[in-house]
Amino acid sequence: MTGNKAKDLLQMDLYGLLGIDGTATAKEIKKAYRQKALTCHPDKNPDNPKAADLFHQLSQALEVLTDSAARAAYDKICAAKKQAEARNNKLDAKRKKIKLDLEARERQAEAHSAEQFQNTRTLEEEIARLREEGSRQLQEEQRLIKEQIQREREAQLHHSGTADYTATDAALGRHSKSNVTPKLKLKWKCKKEDDTNGGYSQDFIFCLLSKYGDVLNVLISRKKRGSAVVEFETVKAAELAYKNESGLTANPLKISWLEGQPEVITPVVSQVQQTSGQYFPPKQCDLLRSHRSSSADTCFFNLHQSSPSTAGSPGTHTPDFTLCTTLFNKSICLHWSGTCCCTWAPKSPQAHGGP
């Protein structure tokens, strides 16, 4: 980043631009950025020529204030300015005029003083580093803003909001096992002497999982390193995070359900058919013929039992059950080949569709 651009940042009140004080945390800074960015995003203000400039300034403020080194350099310069303003306020009008004239001449003669030059250079280096790294946090926040704007547009067009997902879950029978808010347990490798906690801070985990939905709480265990519990607002967000998130490539996450895991209720289809007290596995049922008569529709099923065949022996029959379902009079009967006990007259196996 050029020196002129860094000096332009020094003339801006980054905290005032986001509407926060100098002690704001990274989480509060990101929250303020989202609120401001939504109101002045160029996509939502196509007729406002200043919207793009203001959105760019908000992005610069987020870049500097969410990076500890860049923020420290900016705070140092701001503190020096405040101290100078405090000293000026103590001077009377005459002495103040003399001092301002003297400082104006000193600035012209010593435009590149050692301390000012070093502070400006430090800020330039930090901002340049952010640009080289692609400013992942800024890109992530802007992506979330665009997604939220897209969701608002879809809600206005379809008037459905989040009802589609709820209806789909109801159709599939997916629901939480209880009324508690869904929680996931995160684990990762972390040595005792690692001050970075394996690369997973509270703010980083919050930002990492917020892309799946609203995160209510992130609790990092103090007793057991490399462990955290994340509470989501919806089951959908927790389920997406559980299925898709893997964490850092160098130190992946192990994610498991702690509370509120959804379950899918599937209908149980009985595989047993019972007729007249007899048990017949459904795989033995073979639909042979369906025809329409003047009085009723009759469907025939053959149930073949595995037994030695005695076909051809006089006076004997091969054990061959035939199930006749007479839809006309709602009667069901079992008969041996050639014999029927239903209201119809006795018929041969061929008449019933038997072998």
PyMOL commands that set and color helices and strands:
alter all, ss='L'
color gray80, all
select helices_A, chain A and resi 3-10+14-18+26-40+51-65+68-90+93-109+114-132+136-158+163-172+197-199+202-212+235-244+282-284
alter helices_A, ss='H'
color red, helices_A
select strands_A, chain A and resi 174-176+183-187+215-220+227-232+254-259+262-264+273-275+278-280+285-292+297-304+320-326+331-335
alter strands_A, ss='S'
color yellow, strands_A
deselect
rebuild
show_as cartoon
